[in-house]
Amino acid sequence: MPVAIVTGASRGLGLATARALAGQGWSVAADARHGTQLRDALRGLPASRVVAVPGDVTDAGHRAALVAAARALGPIALLMNNASRLGPSPQPGLADYQEADLAAVYEVNVLAPVALTRLVISDLLGAGAGAGPDAGGAAGGTVVNVSSDAAVEAYGGWGGYGSSKAALDQVSAILGVEHPALRVYALDPGDMRTDMHQQAFPGEDISDRPEPATVVAGPPAAGPPGAGPPGAGLPGQWAGSGPVTAEAVRWS
Ligand SMILES: NC(=O)c1ccc[n+]([C@@H]2O[C@H](COP(=O)([O-])OP(=O)(O)OC[C@H]3O[C@@H](n4cnc5c(N)ncnc54)[C@H](OP(=O)(O)O)[C@@H]3O)[C@@H](O)[C@H]2O)c1
């Protein structure tokens, strides 16, 4: 069975995605910094196919361990760079943004995804036919870099996180051009009721935001090239049920 690496999978979008992938027959190597929370979150998923690898994506040794754990499960066909750092809460304006805080945001949101991609690019290029349970056999593997509308909208106070996601979008676009055999997605999941969202809006009631599981299960908001049939669900599309595209696309 194909293998996915999902970073930041102890809660929120990463956990919802790991659950969905496992339900579709994938094996999953999942990380998060807090091991107990990660293992608790993944309990109930098939232990032979879903492996918790606690660690920080900014740590090169951890990234190597994560990839090794994934390879032990089988051929890696999907990398989802989902773990992310908002920065200080409340978020400071750029003129007040401390350099160390900004560097920490970029390390998690840009440098770590690029480094992980470098580690698995040969695995993904070799994924080839049968890259997923529904694969048409036409493409290599898939990279999903989780982005945000803050990458393209100039929201005051979002200069650190937003600019890091803009950089990640460009990483996705260029990776897609450099490796036409891969599916490369810049995925904006939209607002979700998660810890990070609460951190972004401290003290606000965010109970009207959708749960991450609904984002994973639902159809894409728009129909970009390669989006596949509406209602297929995001992991299903990543497995290759849609037409091949080398373009980085945005789903909301
Ligand atoms: N929530 C929204 O409204 C929203 C909107 C647009 C885009 N997004 C994007 O969606 C993605 C998921 O966000 P979310 O809202 O689901 O966040 P979340 O609920 O706060 O979950 C973040 C996950 O990442 C892990 N993580 C954080 N830093 C890490 C690190 N350095 N190394 C490894 N794991 C790390 C966390 O576990 P530990 O704390 O244990 O490490 C947790 O499992 C992010 O890329 C975010 O930018 C979210």
The ligand as a MOL file (V3000), in Angstrom:
LIG
                    3D

  0  0  0     0  0            999 V3000
M  V30 BEGIN CTAB
M  V30 COUNTS 48 52 0 0 0
M  V30 BEGIN ATOM
M  V30 1 N -6.8690 26.7350 11.2510 0
M  V30 2 C -7.0700 27.5580 10.2400 0
M  V30 3 O -8.0410 28.3380 10.2130 0
M  V30 4 C -6.1140 27.5680 9.0770 0
M  V30 5 C -6.4000 28.4090 8.0040 0
M  V30 6 C -5.5410 28.3910 6.9010 0
M  V30 7 C -4.4480 27.5600 6.9010 0
M  V30 8 N -4.1850 26.7510 7.9720 0 CHG=1
M  V30 9 C -3.0250 25.8650 7.8910 0
M  V30 10 O -3.4750 24.5370 8.1240 0
M  V30 11 C -2.4150 23.7500 8.6770 0
M  V30 12 C -2.8890 23.0200 9.9120 0
M  V30 13 O -3.2570 23.9820 10.8870 0
M  V30 14 P -4.2400 23.6220 12.0800 0
M  V30 15 O -5.1270 24.7890 12.2360 0
M  V30 16 O -4.7900 22.2680 11.8840 0 CHG=-1
M  V30 17 O -3.2000 23.6570 13.3070 0
M  V30 18 P -3.2800 22.9750 14.7580 0
M  V30 19 O -4.6230 22.4140 15.0430 0
M  V30 20 O -2.7090 23.9540 15.7010 0
M  V30 21 O -2.2760 21.7220 14.5910 0
M  V30 22 C -0.9340 21.9230 14.2990 0
M  V30 23 C -0.2280 20.5830 14.3080 0
M  V30 24 O 1.1380 20.7770 13.9480 0
M  V30 25 C 1.9870 20.2730 14.9890 0
M  V30 26 N 3.1920 21.0850 14.9690 0
M  V30 27 C 3.3180 22.4140 15.2250 0
M  V30 28 N 4.5880 22.7920 15.1050 0
M  V30 29 C 5.2950 21.6860 14.7760 0
M  V30 30 C 6.6580 21.4310 14.5280 0
M  V30 31 N 7.5770 22.4130 14.6040 0
M  V30 32 N 7.0570 20.1770 14.2080 0
M  V30 33 C 6.1470 19.1750 14.1260 0
M  V30 34 N 4.8320 19.3610 14.3450 0
M  V30 35 C 4.4240 20.5980 14.6750 0
M  V30 36 C 1.1320 20.3560 16.2450 0
M  V30 37 O 1.5220 19.4710 17.2780 0
M  V30 38 P 2.6300 19.8930 18.3830 0
M  V30 39 O 2.1950 21.1960 18.9700 0
M  V30 40 O 2.6490 18.7490 19.3610 0
M  V30 41 O 3.9180 19.9910 17.6290 0
M  V30 42 C -0.2130 19.9170 15.6650 0
M  V30 43 O -0.2410 18.5220 15.5050 0
M  V30 44 C -1.2670 24.7370 8.9320 0
M  V30 45 O -0.3270 24.6610 7.8710 0
M  V30 46 C -1.9460 26.0950 8.9370 0
M  V30 47 O -1.0630 27.1260 8.5810 0
M  V30 48 C -4.9940 26.7390 9.0590 0
M  V30 END ATOM
M  V30 BEGIN BOND
M  V30 1 1 1 2
M  V30 2 2 2 3
M  V30 3 1 2 4
M  V30 4 1 4 5
M  V30 5 2 4 48
M  V30 6 2 5 6
M  V30 7 1 6 7
M  V30 8 2 7 8
M  V30 9 1 8 9
M  V30 10 1 8 48
M  V30 11 1 9 10
M  V30 12 1 9 46
M  V30 13 1 10 11
M  V30 14 1 11 12
M  V30 15 1 11 44
M  V30 16 1 12 13
M  V30 17 1 13 14
M  V30 18 2 14 15
M  V30 19 1 14 16
M  V30 20 1 14 17
M  V30 21 1 17 18
M  V30 22 2 18 19
M  V30 23 1 18 20
M  V30 24 1 18 21
M  V30 25 1 21 22
M  V30 26 1 22 23
M  V30 27 1 23 24
M  V30 28 1 23 42
M  V30 29 1 24 25
M  V30 30 1 25 26
M  V30 31 1 25 36
M  V30 32 1 26 27
M  V30 33 1 26 35
M  V30 34 2 27 28
M  V30 35 1 28 29
M  V30 36 1 29 30
M  V30 37 2 29 35
M  V30 38 1 30 31
M  V30 39 2 30 32
M  V30 40 1 32 33
M  V30 41 2 33 34
M  V30 42 1 34 35
M  V30 43 1 36 37
M  V30 44 1 36 42
M  V30 45 1 37 38
M  V30 46 2 38 39
M  V30 47 1 38 40
M  V30 48 1 38 41
M  V30 49 1 42 43
M  V30 50 1 44 45
M  V30 51 1 44 46
M  V30 52 1 46 47
M  V30 END BOND
M  V30 END CTAB
M  END
